Amino acid sequence: MMALRNPRMEPAAHLEGVMNGTFQVVAGLDWNELTISTRIRKLSFLTLIYGSFVSWFFTLLAIVFGTSQMTPLAGAGNSGSALQESIVAAGLAFVGLSMVFSLGVIVYGQKGKHISNTFPNDTARKPAHAK
């Protein structure tokens, strides 16, 4: 078994996997309802998958390298080489950009939808004579 340099980051890697998986499920629930072009849909899908898996990978890499620049609380007392810190920092920065892009596309794809339109059986919107 490999010795990990920063075992305090292990729960962080686990939570990255769980939270990103949950985010993918939630994004998938409304994916077909997005009003975006096919090209943007594909690009957003790829960045969502990339961001989810690579986020977990770079968090795991931070554990192996023992880096703490991007994770000062969980990495307290540890530090990797300058190259290792740079690799993890660049990876997590690109992950952040890809996830922000994907989320922005999902929010933009909801354009024209109103909260009242998402609940068709809402009794508050029915006329008084409809039972």
C-alpha positions as CSV (number, residue, x, y, z in Angstrom):
1,M,0.0,0.0,0.0
2,M,1.3,3.4,-0.9
3,A,2.1,5.8,1.9
4,L,0.3,9.0,1.6
5,R,2.0,12.3,2.6
6,N,-1.2,14.1,3.6
7,P,-3.8,11.7,5.1
8,R,-5.9,14.7,6.3
9,M,-6.8,15.3,2.6
10,E,-8.3,11.8,2.3
11,P,-11.8,12.9,3.4
12,A,-11.6,15.8,1.0
13,A,-11.0,13.5,-2.0
14,H,-13.9,11.3,-0.9
15,L,-16.2,14.4,-0.6
16,E,-15.1,15.6,-4.0
17,G,-16.2,12.3,-5.5
18,V,-19.5,12.3,-3.7
19,M,-20.4,16.0,-4.3
20,N,-19.4,15.9,-8.0
21,G,-21.4,12.7,-8.5
22,T,-24.4,14.4,-6.9
23,F,-23.9,17.5,-9.0
24,Q,-23.9,15.3,-12.2
25,V,-27.1,13.6,-11.2
26,V,-28.8,17.0,-10.5
27,A,-27.5,18.4,-13.8
28,G,-28.7,15.3,-15.6
29,L,-32.3,15.7,-14.2
30,D,-32.9,18.8,-16.3
31,W,-30.3,18.2,-19.1
32,N,-32.8,17.6,-21.9
33,E,-34.8,20.7,-21.0
34,L,-31.9,23.1,-21.5
35,T,-32.5,25.6,-24.4
36,I,-29.0,25.6,-25.8
37,S,-27.4,24.6,-29.1
38,T,-26.2,21.1,-29.6
39,R,-22.6,22.3,-29.8
40,I,-22.7,24.1,-26.5
41,R,-24.5,21.2,-25.0
42,K,-21.7,18.8,-26.0
43,L,-19.0,21.2,-24.8
44,S,-20.8,21.7,-21.5
45,F,-21.2,18.0,-21.1
46,L,-17.5,17.4,-21.7
47,T,-16.4,20.1,-19.3
48,L,-18.8,18.8,-16.6
49,I,-17.4,15.3,-16.9
50,Y,-13.8,16.7,-17.1
51,G,-14.4,18.9,-14.0
52,S,-15.9,16.1,-11.9
53,F,-13.3,13.5,-12.5
54,V,-10.2,15.7,-12.7
55,S,-11.3,17.5,-9.5
56,W,-11.1,14.2,-7.7
57,F,-7.8,13.3,-9.4
58,F,-6.1,16.5,-8.4
59,T,-7.4,16.2,-4.9
60,L,-5.9,12.7,-4.8
61,L,-2.7,14.0,-6.2
62,A,-2.5,16.6,-3.4
63,I,-2.7,13.7,-1.0
64,V,0.1,11.9,-2.7
65,F,2.3,14.9,-3.1
66,G,1.5,16.4,0.3
67,T,0.7,19.8,-1.1
68,S,-1.0,22.5,0.9
69,Q,-0.9,25.7,-1.2
70,M,-4.5,25.3,-2.6
71,T,-5.7,23.4,0.5
72,P,-4.2,25.2,3.5
73,L,-6.6,23.9,6.1
74,A,-6.5,20.2,5.2
75,G,-2.8,20.5,4.1
76,A,-1.6,22.2,7.3
77,G,1.9,21.1,8.2
78,N,2.6,19.6,4.7
79,S,4.2,21.0,1.6
80,G,5.2,19.6,-1.7
81,S,8.0,20.8,-4.0
82,A,7.4,23.9,-6.0
83,L,6.6,21.8,-9.1
84,Q,4.2,19.6,-7.2
85,E,2.4,22.6,-5.7
86,S,2.2,24.2,-9.2
87,I,0.8,21.1,-10.8
88,V,-2.0,20.7,-8.2
89,A,-2.7,24.5,-8.3
90,A,-3.0,24.6,-12.1
91,G,-5.1,21.4,-12.1
92,L,-7.6,22.7,-9.5
93,A,-7.7,26.1,-11.2
94,F,-8.7,24.5,-14.6
95,V,-11.2,22.4,-12.8
96,G,-12.8,25.5,-11.2
97,L,-13.0,27.2,-14.6
98,S,-14.6,24.1,-16.3
99,M,-17.2,23.7,-13.5
100,V,-18.1,27.5,-13.5
101,F,-18.5,27.2,-17.3
102,S,-20.7,24.2,-17.0
103,L,-22.9,25.7,-14.3
104,G,-23.1,29.0,-16.3
105,V,-24.4,27.0,-19.3
106,I,-26.9,25.2,-17.2
107,V,-28.2,28.4,-15.7
108,Y,-28.3,30.1,-19.1
109,G,-30.1,27.1,-20.6
110,Q,-32.9,27.7,-18.1
111,K,-33.8,31.0,-19.8
112,G,-37.4,31.6,-20.4
113,K,-38.4,29.2,-17.6
114,H,-40.3,30.7,-14.7
115,I,-40.7,29.1,-11.3
116,S,-44.4,29.1,-11.7
117,N,-44.1,27.2,-15.0
118,T,-42.1,24.4,-13.4
119,F,-45.0,23.3,-11.2
120,P,-47.9,22.6,-13.6
121,N,-50.2,21.2,-10.9
122,D,-49.8,24.3,-8.7
123,T,-53.3,25.0,-7.3
124,A,-52.5,28.6,-6.7
125,R,-52.4,29.3,-10.4
126,K,-55.7,27.6,-11.2
127,P,-58.7,29.8,-11.9
128,A,-61.3,29.9,-9.1
129,H,-63.9,28.0,-11.1
130,A,-61.6,25.1,-11.9
131,K,-61.8,22.3,-9.4
